[in-house]
């Protein structure tokens, strides 16, 4: 069976002929690129630093970095021991804590360790003033001394509720970690291995005890492990399921395997090139593998299904492949361009992570297009193909749907517009919340540990303030100390606050010590001179490795206030911070104060990212419509493409607001993941429809022909993609879970919308102009 003359006179046919006739050369080039890329896999750099999500130029991050540089970082890794029914204050358990503290002090990358045994303890010694560890060598301490120090610890706000629980059964060790580089995966794994070794030894020696781990190091480790699990466990399942769906589509095991192999090679080249380019990726960027495989698979399924159909119609393999490529090159190319535009629009986002993901995904889409066009023809033509019975039931069902929507177009219009109006009104119900610990499953160890520590020691969220005098040694001025005391008193009266720590606690304790440990003297010194003298004596008594720089700056010009707050949503946390800063300004506008913390940094950053993602999506829709206008060579149909590309997201986000109500980074950014697949459906439907019009068919005939020919592939593609993202939604990490559910919902909604709403919409357009990919006169 010869190819019709009309095909041999088109540019896509010429390109298709070259791709088929020179397939081995193209395949060789692509395979050589794949081999070269494979060596780049070992060069991939993964950044576990959660703060890498935020641009270095972000004002809040600059402020946060200044805070970290001013004071000793704290709570990088928290090792919490629950002794069960036993008291922490027994000599045996205190000895255990001391030994574990010593082990953490020699752990690589450790800069400071604080525990119940080595925390600073000041006390009156007759007429002298002394500073010591709270419980040095517990087994050797005199019983009376031990009892006295236990009593003091129970009333010290820097000990009880921070280093030991109120019930005396839980104790925490704070380990500060300093990485030499931002990319520290190996160092992170070394620290975690060391920590788990200590944990294992502790549990073996303390029957009935438990260990809980939290802190920034544990968060980074959890994010890294979740990303690696998604790549090594969920991604293979997605690939396997895609192969099963592909087999259902083509009814040929070897063809299905070849198609999946081509999509996997596209992902291999993309990830390998990331390594060679030394692009630093993170827990968001790793999703590029999923994107490339899905985009490549969409191209492959369209081309392969047409190829199989033409072969069944009596064409030889070579002509069947040429015809399939001829018909699919224009829509696949247009789909690729629009998808690339969508991802590149993420460059206006405020997140470094999202920008990297958008750019790398755009490169991946280019690679997916190249691999599909150069490797797929050689792969398919190299394997035997058998003539199988064509399953026309699915095509007939697609036509039945078209008949239904055309026959009941008024009702379809009414119901659809009503749904869109209602869901649009529901979108404002969504509010921003990006509390990252909550993104892990309730049974995840980080989540369990965080909840346990919140119940027994300190709340998860905190805000830190730096009160700056602008003068060296200014923290000891009487006026400043009174200002500090007034602020901490005000904080303790706020309903959101659970604990407050500051330099005030230390200077009051020293004053008490200097008055014979009289509890009535737990107050600020009477003068600047006394406060300065007390601080000097205190520092002179510190043991090697101890310092007070956790609470005051090195030049003594500023003081730190640490405020632990009850769990709040992002907007509530930022509102409380703003209220606190307002108090500081109203009560002493001359001082230069500012606030910072990991929690507020990400709370405010999430607002910027989410709005940036929304703007990226709007810009993407506009630019994609422009591309569609140019690609379809029709202003009318280019503008029409806006509807099926945007409305599904409106419906899903409206329902999300009704049933979930919280939008995080994943939910806001998920629409960008869906654009390529949604646009793919729109392009194939509109191009098929316009091609049918050019053949002289009526509007109704063109719709039915398009649904019969393109509908089955679109339906199977949607099933494959929805299933794949639902599998991906089983991730341990909530952000990935949200992406999976939202993307699956948008893709499914898009197909339903295209099948039900597009037919009556196209029927309502009068005077359809003969426009399409003019080089192709027939659609499959």
C-alpha positions as CSV (number, residue, x, y, z in Angstrom):
1,X,0.0,0.0,0.0
2,X,1.6,3.3,-1.1
3,X,1.5,6.5,0.8
4,X,-1.0,9.0,-0.7
5,X,0.5,11.7,-2.8
6,X,-0.7,14.4,-0.5
7,X,1.6,13.2,2.3
8,X,4.7,13.2,0.0
9,X,4.2,16.9,-0.6
10,X,4.4,18.0,3.0
11,X,7.3,19.1,5.2
12,X,6.5,16.7,8.0
13,X,6.6,13.9,5.5
14,X,10.1,14.9,4.3
15,X,11.3,15.0,7.9
16,X,9.6,11.7,8.6
17,X,11.2,10.1,5.6
18,X,14.7,11.3,6.8
19,X,14.0,10.0,10.3
20,X,12.9,6.5,9.0
21,X,15.5,6.1,6.2
22,X,18.4,7.3,8.3
23,X,17.1,5.8,11.5
24,X,20.2,3.8,12.3
25,X,22.4,6.9,12.2
26,X,20.0,8.9,14.3
27,X,19.7,6.0,16.7
28,X,23.4,5.7,16.9
29,X,23.9,9.4,17.7
30,X,21.2,9.2,20.4
31,X,22.6,6.1,22.0
32,X,26.1,7.6,22.0
33,X,24.6,10.7,23.8
34,X,22.9,8.3,26.2
35,X,26.2,6.5,26.9
36,X,28.0,9.8,27.4
37,X,25.2,11.0,29.7
38,X,25.4,7.8,31.8
39,X,28.8,8.8,32.9
40,X,27.4,12.1,34.2
41,X,25.1,10.3,36.7
42,X,28.0,10.0,39.1
43,X,28.5,13.8,38.9
44,X,25.0,14.7,40.0
45,X,25.1,17.1,42.9
46,X,22.2,16.9,45.4
47,X,21.7,19.7,47.9
48,X,20.0,18.6,51.1
49,X,20.1,22.2,52.6
50,X,16.4,23.1,52.9
51,X,17.3,26.8,52.8
52,X,18.6,26.2,49.2
53,X,14.9,26.6,48.2
54,X,15.2,30.3,48.8
55,X,17.1,32.8,46.7
56,X,20.2,34.3,48.3
57,X,18.9,37.7,47.4
58,X,15.7,37.3,49.4
59,X,15.6,40.0,52.1
60,X,14.2,37.6,54.7
61,X,17.0,35.1,54.0
62,X,19.7,37.8,54.2
63,X,18.3,38.8,57.6
64,X,18.2,35.1,58.7
65,X,21.9,34.6,57.6
66,X,22.8,37.7,59.6
67,X,21.1,36.3,62.6
68,X,23.0,33.0,62.2
69,X,26.3,34.8,61.9
70,X,25.6,36.9,65.0
71,X,24.7,34.1,67.3
72,X,25.8,30.5,67.7
73,X,23.4,28.3,65.7
74,X,21.3,26.0,67.9
75,X,19.1,22.9,67.7
76,X,20.7,21.7,64.5
77,X,20.2,18.1,65.7
78,X,18.2,17.1,68.7
79,X,18.8,13.7,70.3
80,X,16.0,13.0,72.8
81,X,16.0,10.1,75.2
82,X,12.8,8.8,76.9
83,X,13.8,6.8,79.9
84,X,10.3,5.4,80.3
85,X,9.4,5.0,84.0
86,X,12.9,5.9,85.2
87,X,13.9,9.3,86.2
88,X,16.5,11.2,84.2
89,X,18.0,12.4,87.5
90,X,19.3,9.1,88.7
91,X,23.1,8.9,88.8
92,X,23.1,6.0,86.3
93,X,21.0,7.9,83.8
94,X,23.0,11.1,84.2
95,X,26.1,9.1,83.6
96,X,24.6,7.7,80.4
97,X,23.8,11.2,79.2
98,X,27.3,12.4,80.0
99,X,28.8,9.5,78.0
100,X,26.5,10.2,75.0
101,X,27.4,13.9,75.2
102,X,31.1,13.0,75.0
103,X,30.5,10.8,72.0
104,X,28.6,13.6,70.1
105,X,31.4,16.0,70.9
106,X,33.8,13.9,68.8
107,X,31.3,13.3,66.0
108,X,32.5,14.8,62.7
109,X,31.2,18.3,61.9
110,X,30.1,18.9,65.5
111,X,30.7,22.5,66.7
112,X,28.9,22.4,70.1
113,X,27.0,20.0,72.2
114,X,24.7,20.9,75.1
115,X,23.0,18.4,77.4
116,X,21.7,18.1,80.9
117,X,25.2,17.2,82.2
118,X,27.3,19.8,80.5
119,X,25.0,22.9,80.5
120,X,26.3,25.9,82.4
121,X,25.5,26.0,86.1
122,X,26.3,29.0,88.2
123,X,26.1,28.9,91.9
124,X,27.2,30.6,95.1
125,X,30.2,29.0,96.8
126,X,30.4,30.7,100.2
127,X,31.5,34.2,99.3
128,X,32.7,33.1,95.9
129,X,30.9,32.7,92.6
130,X,31.4,29.6,90.5
131,X,30.4,28.3,87.1
132,X,30.5,24.6,86.4
133,X,28.8,21.9,84.4
134,X,25.4,21.1,85.9
135,X,26.2,17.4,86.5
136,X,29.9,16.7,85.9
137,X,30.9,13.1,86.5
138,X,27.5,12.2,88.0
139,X,28.7,8.9,89.6
140,X,31.3,10.9,91.6
141,X,29.0,13.7,92.8
142,X,28.3,13.9,96.5
143,X,24.7,12.9,97.2
144,X,23.9,16.3,98.8
145,X,25.5,18.2,95.9
146,X,23.6,16.0,93.4
147,X,20.3,16.6,95.3
148,X,20.9,20.4,95.4
149,X,21.7,20.6,91.7
150,X,18.6,18.5,90.9
151,X,16.5,20.9,92.8
152,X,18.1,23.9,91.0
153,X,17.6,22.2,87.6
154,X,13.9,21.7,88.3
155,X,13.4,25.5,88.8
156,X,15.8,26.7,86.1
157,X,13.8,27.8,83.0
158,X,16.8,27.1,80.8
159,X,16.9,23.4,82.0
160,X,13.3,22.2,82.8
161,X,11.2,22.3,79.7
162,X,14.2,22.5,77.5
163,X,16.9,20.0,78.5
164,X,14.6,17.8,80.6
165,X,10.9,17.3,80.7
166,X,8.7,18.5,83.6
167,X,8.1,14.9,84.6
168,X,11.8,14.2,84.7
169,X,11.8,11.2,82.3
170,X,12.8,12.8,79.0
171,X,16.1,14.5,78.3
172,X,17.5,16.2,75.2
173,X,20.9,16.7,73.8
174,X,21.4,19.6,71.3
175,X,24.2,19.1,68.7
176,X,25.2,22.0,66.5
177,X,26.5,20.9,63.1
178,X,28.5,23.0,60.6
179,X,28.9,21.9,57.1
180,X,31.9,23.0,55.1
181,X,29.8,23.2,51.9
182,X,26.2,23.6,51.0
183,X,26.3,20.3,49.1
184,X,26.9,17.9,51.9
185,X,25.1,14.6,51.2
186,X,28.1,12.5,52.2
187,X,28.6,14.5,55.4
188,X,25.0,14.2,56.2
189,X,25.0,10.5,55.8
190,X,28.1,10.2,57.9
191,X,26.5,12.2,60.7
192,X,23.3,10.2,60.5
193,X,25.3,6.9,60.6
194,X,27.1,8.1,63.7
195,X,23.9,9.2,65.4
196,X,22.1,5.9,64.7
197,X,25.2,4.1,66.1
198,X,24.8,6.0,69.4
199,X,21.1,5.4,69.3
200,X,21.5,1.7,68.8
201,X,24.0,1.4,71.7
202,X,21.8,3.5,74.0
203,X,18.7,1.3,73.3
204,X,20.7,-1.9,73.9
205,X,21.8,-0.7,77.3
206,X,18.5,0.8,78.5
207,X,15.6,-1.6,78.3
208,X,12.3,0.1,77.7
209,X,13.9,3.4,76.7
210,X,13.2,5.2,73.4
211,X,15.0,7.7,71.2
212,X,13.5,10.6,69.2
213,X,15.4,12.6,66.6
214,X,14.5,16.0,65.2
215,X,16.2,19.2,64.1
216,X,17.3,20.6,60.8
217,X,19.8,17.8,60.2
218,X,17.1,15.2,60.6
219,X,14.7,17.2,58.4
220,X,17.3,17.3,55.6
221,X,18.0,13.6,56.0
222,X,14.3,12.8,55.9
223,X,13.8,14.9,52.7
224,X,16.8,13.2,51.0
225,X,15.6,9.7,52.0
226,X,12.1,10.5,50.8
227,X,13.4,11.7,47.4
228,X,15.6,8.7,47.0
229,X,12.8,6.3,47.9
230,X,10.6,8.0,45.3
231,X,13.3,7.5,42.7
232,X,14.2,3.9,43.6
233,X,10.8,2.5,44.6
234,X,8.0,4.6,43.2
235,X,9.6,5.5,39.8
236,X,10.2,1.8,38.9
237,X,6.6,1.0,39.8
238,X,5.4,3.9,37.6
239,X,7.5,2.6,34.7
240,X,6.2,-0.9,35.2
241,X,2.6,0.3,35.3
242,X,3.2,2.4,32.2
243,X,4.5,-0.7,30.4
244,X,1.3,-2.5,31.3
245,X,-0.9,0.3,30.0
246,X,1.2,0.6,26.9
247,X,0.8,-3.2,26.3
248,X,-3.0,-2.8,26.6
249,X,-2.8,0.0,24.0
250,X,-0.7,-1.9,21.4
251,X,-1.3,-5.5,22.4
252,X,2.4,-6.3,21.8
253,X,4.9,-7.1,24.5
254,X,7.9,-6.2,22.5
255,X,6.5,-3.0,21.2
256,X,5.5,-1.9,24.7
257,X,9.0,-2.7,26.0
258,X,10.6,-0.8,23.2
259,X,8.4,2.2,23.9
260,X,9.2,2.2,27.6
261,X,12.9,1.8,26.8
262,X,12.8,4.9,24.7
263,X,11.2,6.9,27.4
264,X,13.7,5.6,30.0
265,X,16.6,6.6,27.7
266,X,15.1,10.1,27.5
267,X,15.1,10.3,31.3
268,X,18.7,8.9,31.4
269,X,20.0,11.5,29.1
270,X,18.3,14.3,31.0
271,X,19.6,13.2,34.4
272,X,23.1,12.5,33.0
273,X,23.2,16.0,31.4
274,X,22.3,17.5,34.7
275,X,25.4,15.8,36.2
276,X,27.7,17.0,33.4
277,X,26.3,20.5,33.6
278,X,26.9,20.4,37.4
279,X,23.4,21.6,38.1
280,X,22.6,21.2,41.8
281,X,19.3,19.4,42.3
282,X,17.1,19.0,45.4
283,X,13.9,17.2,46.5
284,X,11.9,19.2,43.9
285,X,14.3,18.8,41.0
286,X,14.3,15.0,41.3
287,X,10.8,15.1,39.9
288,X,12.3,15.9,36.5
289,X,12.7,12.1,35.9
290,X,8.9,11.7,36.3
291,X,8.2,14.6,34.0
292,X,10.5,13.4,31.2
293,X,9.2,9.8,31.2
294,X,5.6,11.0,31.2
295,X,6.1,13.6,28.4
296,X,8.1,11.1,26.3
297,X,5.5,8.4,26.9
298,X,2.7,10.6,25.7
299,X,4.6,11.2,22.4
300,X,5.5,7.6,22.0
301,X,1.9,6.3,22.6
302,X,0.5,8.6,19.9
303,X,3.1,7.7,17.3
304,X,3.0,4.0,18.2
305,X,-0.7,3.7,18.1
306,X,-1.0,5.3,14.7
307,X,1.9,3.1,13.5
308,X,0.1,0.0,14.6
309,X,-3.2,1.2,13.0
310,X,-1.6,1.9,9.6
311,X,0.2,-1.5,9.7
312,X,-3.1,-3.2,10.3
313,X,-4.6,-1.3,7.4
314,X,-2.1,-3.0,5.1
315,X,0.9,-0.6,4.9
316,X,4.4,-2.0,5.3
317,X,6.2,-1.1,8.5
318,X,8.3,1.6,6.9
319,X,5.4,3.5,5.2
320,X,3.3,3.0,8.4
321,X,6.0,4.7,10.5
322,X,6.4,7.5,7.9
323,X,2.7,8.2,7.9
324,X,2.5,8.1,11.7
325,X,5.4,10.5,12.1
326,X,4.0,12.7,9.4
327,X,0.8,13.1,11.3
328,X,2.3,13.4,14.7
329,X,5.4,15.6,14.2
330,X,3.3,18.9,14.1
331,X,1.2,18.2,17.2
332,X,4.0,16.6,19.1
333,X,6.3,19.5,18.3
334,X,3.6,22.1,19.3
335,X,3.0,20.2,22.5
336,X,6.7,20.2,23.3
337,X,7.0,23.9,22.6
338,X,4.0,24.8,24.8
339,X,5.3,22.5,27.6
340,X,8.7,24.1,27.5
341,X,7.1,27.6,27.6
342,X,5.1,26.5,30.7
343,X,8.2,25.3,32.5
344,X,10.3,28.3,31.6
345,X,7.7,30.6,33.1
346,X,8.7,29.2,36.5
347,X,11.8,31.5,36.2
348,X,9.7,34.4,37.6
349,X,9.2,32.3,40.8
350,X,10.9,33.4,44.0
351,X,12.3,29.9,44.7
352,X,15.7,28.9,43.5
353,X,14.5,25.3,43.7
354,X,11.4,25.9,41.4
355,X,13.6,27.9,38.9
356,X,16.1,25.0,38.6
357,X,13.2,22.5,38.3
358,X,11.5,24.6,35.6
359,X,14.7,25.0,33.5
360,X,15.8,21.4,33.9
361,X,12.3,20.2,33.0
362,X,12.3,22.4,29.9
363,X,15.6,20.8,28.9
364,X,14.1,17.4,29.6
365,X,11.1,18.1,27.3
366,X,13.5,19.0,24.5
367,X,15.4,15.7,25.1
368,X,12.2,13.8,25.2
369,X,11.2,15.2,21.8
370,X,14.6,14.4,20.3
371,X,14.8,10.9,21.7
372,X,11.2,10.1,20.5
373,X,11.9,11.3,17.0
374,X,15.4,9.8,16.6
375,X,15.3,6.5,18.6
376,X,11.6,5.4,18.4
377,X,11.6,4.7,14.6
378,X,14.7,2.5,14.8
379,X,13.4,0.7,17.9
380,X,9.9,0.0,16.5
381,X,11.1,-1.0,13.0
382,X,13.8,-3.3,14.5
383,X,11.4,-5.6,16.1
384,X,8.8,-7.9,14.5
385,X,5.2,-6.7,14.5
386,X,2.2,-8.9,14.1
387,X,-1.2,-8.0,12.7
388,X,-3.7,-8.0,15.6
389,X,-7.3,-7.3,15.7
390,X,-8.1,-3.6,16.2
391,X,-10.2,-2.9,19.2
392,X,-12.8,-0.5,17.9
393,X,-14.9,-0.5,21.0
394,X,-13.0,2.3,22.7
395,X,-13.2,4.4,19.6
396,X,-16.9,3.8,19.4
397,X,-17.3,4.8,23.0
398,X,-15.5,8.0,22.3
399,X,-18.0,8.7,19.5
400,X,-20.9,7.9,21.8
401,X,-19.6,10.5,24.2
402,X,-19.4,13.0,21.4
403,X,-22.9,12.2,20.3
404,X,-24.2,12.7,23.8
405,X,-22.5,16.0,24.3
406,X,-23.6,17.3,20.9
407,X,-27.2,16.1,21.4
408,X,-27.4,17.7,24.9
409,X,-25.1,20.6,24.3
410,X,-27.4,23.1,26.1
411,X,-27.5,21.0,29.2
412,X,-23.7,20.3,29.0
413,X,-23.1,24.1,28.7
414,X,-25.3,24.8,31.6
415,X,-23.9,22.2,33.9
416,X,-20.3,22.9,33.0
417,X,-20.6,26.7,33.4
418,X,-22.4,26.2,36.7
419,X,-19.6,23.9,37.9
420,X,-16.9,26.3,36.8
421,X,-18.7,29.3,38.5
422,X,-19.2,27.4,41.8
423,X,-15.6,26.0,41.9
424,X,-14.2,29.5,41.0
425,X,-16.0,30.9,44.0
426,X,-14.5,28.2,46.2
427,X,-10.9,29.0,45.3
428,X,-10.6,31.8,48.0
429,X,-11.3,29.1,50.6
430,X,-7.7,28.0,50.1
431,X,-5.2,29.5,52.5
432,X,-1.4,29.1,52.6
433,X,0.2,26.7,55.0
434,X,3.6,25.2,54.5
435,X,4.6,23.8,57.8
436,X,7.1,21.3,56.4
437,X,7.1,18.8,59.3
438,X,3.4,18.2,58.7
439,X,4.2,17.2,55.1
440,X,5.4,13.9,56.4
441,X,3.1,11.0,57.2
442,X,1.9,10.8,60.8
443,X,3.8,7.5,61.2
444,X,7.0,8.9,59.7
445,X,9.8,9.0,62.4
446,X,10.4,12.7,62.0
447,X,6.8,13.5,62.5
448,X,6.5,11.1,65.5
449,X,9.6,12.5,67.1
450,X,8.5,16.1,66.5
451,X,5.1,15.4,68.1
452,X,6.7,13.7,71.1
453,X,9.1,16.5,71.7
454,X,6.4,19.1,71.4
455,X,4.4,17.3,74.1
456,X,7.3,16.7,76.5
457,X,9.8,19.4,76.0
458,X,9.2,22.3,73.7
459,X,6.9,23.3,70.9
460,X,7.9,22.8,67.3
461,X,7.7,26.3,66.1
462,X,9.7,29.3,67.3
463,X,10.6,32.9,66.5
464,X,13.8,34.5,67.5
465,X,14.4,38.2,68.0
466,X,17.7,40.2,68.0
467,X,17.6,43.3,70.1
468,X,20.5,45.4,69.0
469,X,21.9,48.3,71.1
470,X,24.3,49.4,68.4
471,X,27.0,49.8,71.1
472,X,29.7,47.4,72.2
473,X,28.9,45.9,75.6
474,X,25.5,47.6,75.3
475,X,23.5,44.5,76.5
476,X,24.5,45.4,80.1
477,X,23.0,48.9,80.1
478,X,20.3,49.1,82.7
479,X,17.8,50.6,80.3
480,X,18.4,47.9,77.8
481,X,18.1,45.1,80.4
482,X,14.8,46.6,81.6
483,X,13.6,46.8,78.0
484,X,14.6,43.2,77.4
485,X,12.7,42.1,80.6
486,X,9.6,44.1,79.6
487,X,9.6,42.4,76.2
488,X,10.0,38.9,77.5
489,X,7.3,39.6,80.1
490,X,5.0,40.8,77.4
491,X,5.8,37.7,75.3
492,X,5.0,35.3,78.2
493,X,1.5,37.0,78.5
494,X,0.6,36.2,74.9
495,X,-1.7,33.2,74.4
496,X,0.5,31.9,71.5
497,X,3.7,31.6,73.6
498,X,4.7,28.6,75.5
499,X,8.3,29.4,76.5
500,X,10.7,32.3,76.3
501,X,14.5,32.2,76.8
502,X,17.0,35.1,76.7
503,X,20.0,36.7,78.3
504,X,17.7,38.0,80.9
505,X,17.5,34.4,82.4
506,X,21.3,34.2,82.7
507,X,21.9,37.7,84.2
508,X,19.1,37.2,86.8
509,X,20.5,33.8,87.8
510,X,24.0,35.4,88.3
511,X,22.5,38.1,90.4
512,X,20.8,35.5,92.5
513,X,24.1,33.6,92.9
514,X,25.9,36.8,93.9
515,X,23.3,37.2,96.7
516,X,23.9,33.8,98.3
517,X,21.4,32.0,96.0
518,X,18.5,33.9,97.5
519,X,15.5,33.3,95.3
520,X,14.2,36.8,96.1
521,X,17.3,38.1,94.2
522,X,16.4,36.5,90.9
523,X,16.1,39.9,89.3
524,X,18.1,42.3,87.2
525,X,21.3,43.8,88.6
526,X,20.9,47.4,90.0
527,X,23.5,49.0,87.7
528,X,25.3,48.6,84.4
529,X,28.6,48.2,86.3
530,X,27.2,45.2,88.3
531,X,25.8,43.6,85.2
532,X,29.1,44.0,83.3
533,X,31.1,42.6,86.3
534,X,28.7,39.6,86.6
535,X,29.0,38.8,83.0
536,X,32.8,38.9,83.2
537,X,32.9,36.6,86.2
538,X,30.5,34.2,84.5
539,X,32.5,34.0,81.4
540,X,35.8,33.5,83.3
541,X,34.2,30.5,85.0
542,X,33.1,28.8,81.8
543,X,34.7,25.5,80.9
544,X,36.6,25.1,77.6
545,X,34.0,24.8,74.7
546,X,31.3,26.7,76.6
547,X,30.2,30.2,75.7
548,X,27.3,32.6,76.2
549,X,27.2,33.5,72.5
550,X,24.0,31.6,72.1
551,X,22.2,34.5,73.8
552,X,24.4,37.5,73.2
553,X,26.6,38.6,70.3
554,X,30.4,38.3,70.5
555,X,30.8,42.1,70.9
556,X,28.0,42.2,73.5
557,X,26.0,44.7,71.4
558,X,22.9,42.6,70.9
559,X,20.8,40.0,72.7
560,X,18.8,37.1,71.4
561,X,15.3,36.2,72.5
562,X,14.1,32.7,71.7
563,X,10.3,32.3,71.7
564,X,8.6,28.9,71.4
565,X,5.0,29.2,70.2
566,X,2.1,26.8,70.1
567,X,1.4,25.3,66.7
568,X,0.1,27.9,64.3
569,X,-0.6,28.2,60.6
570,X,1.7,30.3,58.5
571,X,-0.4,33.4,58.4
572,X,-1.0,33.2,62.2
573,X,2.7,32.8,62.9
574,X,3.6,35.8,60.7
575,X,0.8,37.8,62.3
576,X,2.2,37.1,65.8
577,X,5.7,38.0,64.6
578,X,4.4,41.3,63.2
579,X,2.6,42.0,66.5
580,X,5.8,41.4,68.5
581,X,7.9,43.6,66.2
582,X,5.3,46.3,66.6
583,X,5.7,46.1,70.4
584,X,9.4,46.5,70.1
585,X,9.1,49.5,67.8
586,X,6.5,51.2,69.9
587,X,8.4,50.7,73.2
588,X,11.9,51.7,71.9
589,X,12.1,52.9,68.3
590,X,15.7,53.9,68.8
591,X,16.9,50.3,68.9
592,X,17.5,48.3,65.7
593,X,15.6,45.1,66.3
594,X,14.7,42.3,63.9
595,X,13.3,38.8,64.0
596,X,14.2,35.6,62.3
597,X,13.8,31.8,62.5
598,X,13.6,28.8,60.3
599,X,9.8,28.7,60.7
600,X,9.1,32.4,59.9
601,X,11.6,32.3,57.0
602,X,9.7,29.5,55.3
603,X,6.3,30.8,56.3
604,X,6.9,34.1,54.5
605,X,8.8,32.5,51.7
606,X,5.9,30.2,51.1
607,X,3.6,33.2,50.5
608,X,6.0,34.5,47.9
609,X,6.5,31.1,46.2
610,X,2.8,30.4,46.0
611,X,1.9,33.7,44.5
612,X,4.9,33.4,42.2
613,X,3.7,30.0,41.1
614,X,0.2,31.4,40.4
615,X,1.8,34.2,38.4
616,X,3.9,31.7,36.6
617,X,0.8,29.6,35.7
618,X,-1.1,32.7,34.4
619,X,1.9,33.7,32.3
620,X,2.3,30.2,31.0
621,X,-1.4,30.0,30.0
622,X,-1.1,33.3,28.1
623,X,2.1,32.4,26.3
624,X,0.9,28.9,25.5
625,X,-2.2,30.4,24.0
626,X,0.0,32.6,21.8
627,X,2.0,29.6,20.8
628,X,-1.3,27.7,20.0
629,X,-2.5,30.6,17.9
630,X,0.8,30.5,15.9
631,X,0.8,26.7,15.7
632,X,-2.8,26.3,14.7
633,X,-2.6,29.4,12.5
634,X,-5.9,30.6,13.9
635,X,-6.6,33.3,16.5
636,X,-10.0,31.8,17.1
637,X,-8.9,28.3,17.9
638,X,-5.8,29.5,19.7
639,X,-8.0,31.4,22.1
640,X,-10.4,28.5,22.4
641,X,-7.4,26.4,23.6
642,X,-7.3,28.7,26.7
643,X,-10.5,27.0,28.0
644,X,-9.5,23.4,28.2
645,X,-6.0,24.3,29.4
646,X,-7.2,26.5,32.3
647,X,-10.6,25.4,33.4
648,X,-9.6,22.0,34.8
649,X,-7.2,23.6,37.2
650,X,-10.0,26.1,38.3
651,X,-12.3,23.2,39.0
652,X,-9.7,21.1,41.0
653,X,-8.4,24.1,43.0
654,X,-11.9,25.1,43.9
655,X,-12.8,21.6,45.1
656,X,-9.4,21.5,46.9
657,X,-10.5,24.7,48.8
658,X,-13.8,23.1,49.7
659,X,-12.4,19.7,51.0
660,X,-8.8,20.5,52.0
661,X,-8.5,24.2,52.3
662,X,-4.7,24.4,52.6
663,X,-2.3,25.3,49.7
664,X,1.3,24.5,50.1
665,X,4.2,24.7,47.6
666,X,3.3,21.5,45.9
667,X,-0.4,22.2,45.5
668,X,0.3,25.7,44.1
669,X,3.0,24.4,41.7
670,X,1.2,21.2,40.6
671,X,-0.5,23.0,37.7
672,X,2.8,23.5,35.9
673,X,3.2,19.7,36.0
674,X,-0.1,19.2,34.2
675,X,0.3,21.7,31.4
676,X,2.3,19.4,29.1
677,X,-0.3,16.6,29.3
678,X,-3.3,18.9,29.1
679,X,-1.9,20.8,26.2
680,X,-1.1,17.4,24.5
681,X,-4.8,16.5,24.7
682,X,-5.9,19.9,23.4
683,X,-3.4,19.9,20.5
684,X,-4.3,16.5,19.2
685,X,-8.1,17.2,19.5
686,X,-7.9,20.6,17.8
687,X,-5.4,19.5,15.1
688,X,-7.5,16.4,14.3
689,X,-10.6,18.5,14.2
690,X,-9.2,21.2,11.9
691,X,-7.6,18.6,9.6
692,X,-11.0,16.9,9.2
693,X,-12.6,20.3,8.4
694,X,-9.9,20.8,5.7
695,X,-10.9,17.5,4.2
696,X,-14.4,18.9,3.7
697,X,-16.2,17.2,6.6
698,X,-18.9,19.0,8.5
699,X,-18.3,20.2,12.0
700,X,-20.2,17.2,13.5
701,X,-18.4,14.7,11.3
702,X,-15.0,16.3,12.1
703,X,-15.7,16.0,15.9
704,X,-16.7,12.4,15.6
705,X,-13.8,11.5,13.4
706,X,-11.4,13.1,15.8
707,X,-12.9,11.4,18.8
708,X,-12.9,8.0,17.0
709,X,-9.2,8.3,15.9
710,X,-7.5,10.4,18.6
711,X,-9.9,9.7,21.5
712,X,-8.6,6.2,22.4
713,X,-5.0,7.3,22.7
714,X,-5.9,10.3,24.8
715,X,-8.0,8.1,27.1
716,X,-5.3,5.5,27.5
717,X,-2.7,8.2,28.0
718,X,-4.9,9.8,30.7
719,X,-5.4,6.5,32.5
720,X,-1.7,5.9,32.4
721,X,-0.8,9.3,33.7
722,X,-3.4,9.5,36.4
723,X,-2.4,6.1,37.6
724,X,1.2,7.0,37.6
725,X,0.7,10.2,39.6
726,X,-1.6,8.3,42.1
727,X,1.3,5.9,42.6
728,X,3.6,8.8,43.1
729,X,1.2,10.2,45.6
730,X,2.1,7.3,47.9
731,X,5.4,9.1,48.7
732,X,6.3,9.5,52.4
733,X,6.8,13.2,51.7
734,X,3.6,15.2,51.8
735,X,4.7,17.7,49.1
736,X,5.2,14.9,46.6
737,X,1.9,13.4,47.8
738,X,0.1,16.6,47.1
739,X,1.6,16.9,43.7
740,X,0.5,13.4,42.9
741,X,-3.1,13.9,43.9
742,X,-3.5,17.4,42.4
743,X,-1.9,16.5,39.1
744,X,-3.9,13.3,38.8
745,X,-7.1,15.2,39.5
746,X,-6.3,18.0,37.0
747,X,-5.4,15.5,34.2
748,X,-8.6,13.4,34.8
749,X,-10.7,16.6,34.9
750,X,-9.1,17.8,31.7
751,X,-10.1,14.7,29.8
752,X,-13.7,14.7,31.1
753,X,-13.9,18.4,30.2
754,X,-12.4,17.9,26.7
755,X,-14.7,15.0,25.9
756,X,-17.9,16.6,27.2
757,X,-17.5,20.3,26.7
758,X,-15.3,20.7,23.6
759,X,-17.9,19.1,21.1
760,X,-20.7,21.6,21.9
761,X,-18.2,24.4,22.0
762,X,-16.8,23.5,18.6
763,X,-20.4,23.1,17.3
764,X,-21.3,26.6,18.4
765,X,-18.5,28.2,16.4
766,X,-19.9,29.2,13.1
767,X,-18.0,29.7,9.8
768,X,-15.1,27.5,10.8
769,X,-12.1,28.5,8.7
770,X,-9.9,26.0,7.1
771,X,-6.9,26.2,9.3
772,X,-4.6,23.6,10.7
773,X,-1.2,22.3,10.2
774,X,-1.5,23.0,6.5
775,X,1.2,20.6,5.5
776,X,-1.0,17.7,6.8
777,X,-4.3,17.1,5.0
778,X,-5.5,14.1,6.8
779,X,-5.7,13.1,10.5
780,X,-5.7,9.6,11.8
